Amino acid sequence: MRCALSLAAVAALLCAGCAATDGSAGEAKPKAASSAPAPGAAVRAAVARTGTGTARLRERIEITGAGQTYALTVAGGFDFGHDRGSLAVDFPDGGISHIDETFANGKVYVRGIANLDDQAWGVVPRDRTQAHYALRAPANDPEHVLRQISAMRRVSVEGEESVHGVRAVHYRGMLDHKTLTLRMADEVRSKMDQARDILGYDLPVFADAWVDGRGRLVQIRTTLNLAAGGVKVTMGLSKLGAPVPVKTPRPAVTVPLTGMSGVLSG
């Protein structure tokens, strides 16, 4: 039996107001922030610098619940400065295991979704896409992730580490409720609001950013751990500044959509 139903159940649990785990069951809490240099400003500067260039992206989304972990990957290239990019999304155990996405001209094109021919591309305005799961970006939009990381609070310096062979400073902070629910679909936002109200405080969402010696992001991570399950999203950025070719689908093979939803599209 495919695990799509189980995955949906896990995702629902993450929005159902379960009790948060303590520090021993999840990620360690951020250390007290130092006064200088300002870690939050360093992260925001890295986001701004990265957001004007290009990068190859490799993202892994891990959803844990009911004793199982499901993993999705998002890979491709993105030109942040020109709001263009191409991504491949894979979920080997899903009912639909692969989709392709292209970002260009203020639109998101998607191929491989249900109810479309194999070679047809659905198209939706980029600003109308929404997130339907915790820590998922609308249509896997990497600029959404940068926006969330830029809003990290209680940021501290965790030290210098090697990330895929690159020396980088590791910063850690937290995302507040407003940032967590940024561009969420109304029904999902309502569940997250209920979860916060039951807990009495913001859900514990940790955020990590690794910045290289040139002030650019080389890795990003967000983590949410609850008693019933958790989500961890890790995005690696490489080949910073390299050209990113983007081929926009021909109008003849595109079909207008009113929106996007589903596990693969976020």
GIFENCOR-V967483 format. One record per residue. RES is the residue in one small letter. PSI is psi in whole degrees, -180 to 180 (none if undefined). Layout:
# GIFENCOR-V967483
RES,PSI / RES,PSI
This chain:
# GIFENCOR-V967483
m,134 / r,155 / c,12 / a,-42 / l,-43 / s,-41 / l,-42 / a,-39 / a,-41 / v,-45 / a,-39 / a,-39 / l,-36 / l,-16 / c,12 / a,6 / g,34 / c,157 / a,144 / a,151 / t,163 / d,180 / g,-29 / s,-21 / a,-12 / g,-148 / e,152 / a,151 / k,153 / p,148 / k,164 / a,135 / a,140 / s,161 / s,-33 / a,141 / p,160 / a,110 / p,-41 / g,-41 / a,-36 / a,-41 / v,-44 / r,-38 / a,-39 / a,-40 / v,-45 / a,-42 / r,-45 / t,-35 / g,-3 / t,-3 / g,-153 / t,162 / a,153 / r,137 / l,142 / r,110 / e,139 / r,125 / i,117 / e,123 / i,122 / t,137 / g,154 / a,34 / g,9 / q,156 / t,129 / y,140 / a,135 / l,152 / t,146 / v,124 / a,149 / g,-158 / g,150 / f,134 / d,94 / f,-35 / g,-28 / h,11 / d,47 / r,148 / g,168 / s,133 / l,147 / a,128 / v,128 / d,137 / f,86 / p,-31 / d,4 / g,164 / g,-39 / i,120 / s,-13 / h,138 / i,156 / d,143 / e,140 / t,131 / f,122 / a,149 / n,34 / g,16 / k,161 / v,125 / y,136 / v,136 / r,139 / g,1 / i,166 / a,152 / n,16 / l,148 / d,157 / d,-37 / q,1 / a,149 / w,123 / g,148 / v,136 / v,144 / p,134 / r,-37 / d,-1 / r,-4 / t,151 / q,159 / a,137 / h,3 / y,156 / a,134 / l,20 / r,142 / a,144 / p,121 / a,26 / n,27 / d,114 / p,-25 / e,-28 / h,-41 / v,-43 / l,-40 / r,-41 / q,-44 / i,-36 / s,-24 / a,13 / m,143 / r,165 / r,49 / v,137 / s,161 / v,124 / e,-7 / g,-177 / e,137 / e,167 / s,124 / v,107 / h,44 / g,2 / v,130 / r,131 / a,150 / v,131 / h,121 / y,144 / r,142 / g,-157 / m,155 / l,134 / d,176 / h,-39 / k,-41 / t,-40 / l,-40 / t,12 / l,124 / r,28 / m,148 / a,148 / d,-44 / e,-33 / v,-42 / r,-39 / s,-41 / k,-40 / m,-38 / d,-43 / q,-41 / a,-44 / r,-42 / d,-38 / i,-42 / l,-34 / g,5 / y,171 / d,147 / l,146 / p,90 / v,113 / f,146 / a,138 / d,144 / a,135 / w,126 / v,128 / d,-180 / g,-13 / r,11 / g,29 / r,148 / l,134 / v,-15 / q,146 / i,144 / r,139 / t,143 / t,133 / l,119 / n,125 / l,167 / a,-34 / a,-11 / g,-172 / g,170 / v,134 / k,126 / v,120 / t,125 / m,122 / g,140 / l,126 / s,174 / k,46 / l,128 / g,-9 / a,149 / p,144 / v,98 / p,139 / v,125 / k,116 / t,133 / p,146 / r,143 / p,-32 / a,-21 / v,15 / t,149 / v,122 / p,139 / l,153 / t,-16 / g,179 / m,141 / s,172 / g,160 / v,-42 / l,-34 / s,2 / g,none
